[in-house]
Amino acid sequence: MYYLRLQEISSIPLKISSFKKYFKKEYNIGIHVPRKDKCSLCARFENIPESERTEKNRADFIKHQNDKDIAKQVFLVEQIRSSKDEFIVVSFDLQKVLATTHGTRMLFGFSRKYAVYNFTVYESKSQNGFCYIWGEKDGKRGVNKICSNLYQYLVKVDDEGQFKSVSFFCDNCPRQNKNKIMVSMMFHFLNHCKNVEELTITYLVAGLTYMPVDSVHAVIENYSKSMNVPAPSEWSTIIRNARCRPKLYEIVQVYYPGILDWKSLSVPRKLQSVDGLDIKTNDVTRIKFKKEHLNKCFVLRIIILIFPMKLNGLTKDMRTFLRCLTESYV
């Protein structure tokens, strides 16, 4: 209709930049792009009209927010502990699928997409990032791939001999992280390692997992969004160069022979309490493994933060108190 009107009045069409400038300055119109996915429980609660919200809805939402704050405090405590030489805090996550071809060219939109996967491990203290990359021909995104990459990282940590305790933080994905196969892998590693004596894995609140490893994925996405990636082999170079300081990301190329079958190792294992009762994996928030107890692990269902204590060297909000952990093990 715009061009028809221009033909009627014999006028020259304006450039698209003129329209953008007018709408931004006169109307201030824009499309909000969320920085990350929003929690489904929070979004569902916000979509319920105020008049229709029940006491159960409000109680569930308040508990959800409290769990988020507790998880944040737990991570803060672990960060402080990581100042010790023999303790390290690590977060890991799988980046969204890197579809190849990727880019701004029109022909890329019509070509078949080849999936490339990036499993990232991030060390909070040293700010080192390790990216384990493989293509869809070598495997999908199942638990065997996640456990194989994490086991490879643990072997590297053990060979270096610098740390005796490793604390992992991850999301609640049952297919990849929160399952008996992951537990079996941890047992297997402690049974064969030389220097590491303790492993801990903490499952954060679903939908509210603000982990340092997410920053790695954000850096990679921002760096590659305007690039043309015609071949899967180019992702390794792009990811490595996505960050310059403090150092480049370390790339580990994963191939099919390096993916182990951890499911066969986990068949006889099942989480049970000392009374012989089965423990639902869904209820678990934290699991601790010790080399001196290779036949059992310590399962934490509830994290309680108590005992205020002075802090030094933190921000104003965090400096006042340090809430220490009391862990009730099953």
N, C-alpha and C positions, 0 to 999 in steps of 0.2 A: 504493500500500500504506500509505503514511503517513496518508492521509485515511481509509482504511478502519479503520485502527487507532484513529484519533481518534474515529470514530463509535462504535466498540465501547466505549471508555472514557469517552465523552461529554466530551471535552476540546477546548479551543480551539487551533487551529493557531498555531504560532509564525511570526513574521515571518522573511523571508529574511535580514534583517540579523543575526538571532540565530544562524542557521546559519553565516553568514560569519565572525562574531566567534568562534564556538566552534572552527571548523576552523582559523582563522588562529592562534589562541592555543594551542589544545590540541595540534593536529597539525602546524601549520606547513606546510600543504599549499598549493601554488600551481602555476600553469602558467607555465613559462618562455617568454617571448616574445623571440626573438633580436633584437638591435639591428639586425642587417643579415644579408644572405645569407652563408652560410659557403662558403668555397672548396671546390669539388668534389674537388680532389686531396687536400686536408687531411682532408676528411670521409671520403673513400674509404680513406685510410691508417689513420685512427683506427678504422674499422669492421673492419679486418683483425685477427684475433686475433694476439696476440704470437707464438704458436708457428708461425703460418703466414706471417709476414712474411719475405720474401726479402731478400737483400742489394741487389737492384735496387730493391725497394720503398723501403728505407731510404735508398739513395743518391739516388733521385729526390726523396724528401721533404726530405732535407737540402739538396739543390741548390735546391729550390723555396723553402725558408726563407731560404737565402743570397741568392737573387735578390730576395726581398722586402726584406731588410735593405739590399742595395745600392741598390735603387730608393728607399728612404727616405733614404739618404745623398745620393743624386743630387738629390733634391728639396730637401734641406737646403742643399746647395751653391748651388742656384739661388735659394733664398730669400735667402741672404747676398748674392748678386750683385744681387738686386733692390733693394738699398739704394741702388744707383746710379740717377741720374735717368733715364738713357736705356735702362734694361732693366726689363722687367716679366715676372712669372711669372703664368700664367693656367691654370686647370684648367676643363675643360668636361665635361658629361655630360647625358644625357637622363633626366629623371625618369620613374618608372613612370607608366603611363597614369592620368590623372585622369578617372575614370568619372563621367559626369553622367547622371542625378541621383545625388547623394551625400548621405548623412545618416543619421540614426537613425530616421527615420519608417518605419513598416512598409510604406506604399504605395510608397516608393522602391525597395524590394527587388523589386517586381513590374513596374516600369517599364523600358522599353528604355534601355540605356546608350549615351550618346554620348561618344566618346573625345576628350579634350582632351590635347594634348601640350605639355610644357614643357622646352625646351632651355635649360640654364643655363650661363652663363659667369661665372666668379668670379675676381676679381683679388686675389691674396694680399696685396699691399702696401697697397692702398687699402681692401680689404675691400668693394669694390663688387660687387654682384651684378646681372647682366643676364639677364632671363628672356624668352625668345622663345617666344610662345604661339600655337598654331594648333589648329584643330579638324579632325576627320577629313574634313570636306568639302573642306578646302584641301590635304590631303595626308596621307600616312602617316608612317612613321618611317625612310624610306630615306635613302641617302647624299646625294641632291640637297637634301633639307631641311636636313640637318646642315651641309653645305658652304655652302649659301646663307646660313644664319644666322651661321656663323663668318666668312664673307666680309663680311657686313654689319658685324660687330663689328670686323674688321680695318680696314675703310674708316673707321670711326669713330675708331679709334686713330690711323690715318694722318692724318686731317683735323685732329686735335688737335695733332699734331706734337711730342708730348712724349717719345715713345719711338722709338728706332731699332732695338731688338732685342726680339722677343717670343718667350717660351718657353712652349709649350703642354704640358700633361700630360693624358692621357686614358686610357681603358681599351683593351683589346685587341680590341674588337668589330670583326670584319672587314667586316661589312656596312655599318657606319656610319663608322668612323674609320680603320681600317687597310687602305687600299686605294689603288689608283692614281688614283682619282677625287679623293681628298683631296690627293694629291701634285700633280695637275694644277691644282687650285684654288689651292694655295700658289704655284705657278709663275705662274699668271695674275695673282694679286694683286701679286707682286713686280714683274711686268712693267709694271704700271700705277700703282703707288704712288709717292708723292713723298718721304716722310720715312723710312719703315721700310726698313732695309737688310738685316735678317737675321730669319729665322724658324726656330724649332726645335720639333719635336713629339716628345715622349717617350711611348712606350707602356709602361705599367706592367704588373706581373705579373698575369696573369689570375686573378681571384678574390680578389686582395689589393690592390685599388686604393683605398687610404685617401687620398682627395683632399679638399681643403678644400671643393670644390663639393658634396660629399656632405652637409656640414653645412647647406647651403641647403635641400636637399630634406628633411632631417630637421626643420628649423624649420617648413617649409610643412606637412608631414604632421601635426606636433604641433598646429599652429595650427588646422588645418581638420578634425581628426578628429571633433570634436563639433559641427561646423557642418552646417547643411542647405543644400545647393547645388542648387536646382531648375533652374537654367539655366546653360549653358556660359559666358555672358557674365560671370557673377559670379566666375569664377576669377581674372580679372585683378586685381580689387579685393582679393580674399582674399590672393593671393600678394604683392601690393604691401605690404599691411599686416601681413604675417606677421612682419616685423622692424622695430623702431623705431630701434635703435642699431646701428651709428653713423649709418645712414641707411636709408631705405626701399629695397627692391629696385626696380630700374628695369624697367618692363614694355615690351616691344616686341611689338605685335600683328602677326602674320605672316598674309598672305593669299596666295591662289594665284598672282596675278601676280608676287609677289616671290620665288617659288621658281624658281630657274634650273635649266636642264638641263646639269649639269656632266658627265654621261656622254658627251655628244657631243664635249666638249673633250678627253676623256682617251683617245679611241680609239687614236691613234697612239703614245701614251706607254707605256713599259715600263721597269721598273727593271733596269738592266744595269750591270755593273762596267766598269772601264776596259779590261778584256780582252775585252769583248763577251759575257760570261757573264750569263745571267739570274739575278736575285736573287729568291729566294722572299720574298714579303711576310711570311710567317709567321716568318721568321728575323730580321726587322728589329726593333730595340728603340728606335732613335732616328734621326731624319732632320733634317738641317740644310740650310736653303736660304739662299743669299746673292744679293743683288741684282747683284753683280759677276760671278756665274756663273749666268746665267739658263738655260743649256743643260745644267746638271748639278746634282745634289744630293749631299750627303755622307751616306752610310748607315752607321750604327753597328750592329754586330751584338753586340758584347760591351762592357760597361762595366766597367772596372777601377778600383778605388779604392785609391790608394796615397799615399805621401808625407805622413806625419803632420806636422801644423803646428799651432801654438797658436791658440786661439780666445778671444775675449773677448765678454762680453755674452750668453752662452747659459746654458742650464741646466747643472747639475753634470755630468750624463752626457754632454752634447754639448760641454762647454767644453774637455775635455782635448785632443782632436785634431780637426782638419778634414781629411778625406780628399779630396784634390783628384782631379779627373778626368784620365785620359789616354785620349784617344779615338783608336782605330785606325779610320781611314776606309777604305771600299772605293773 
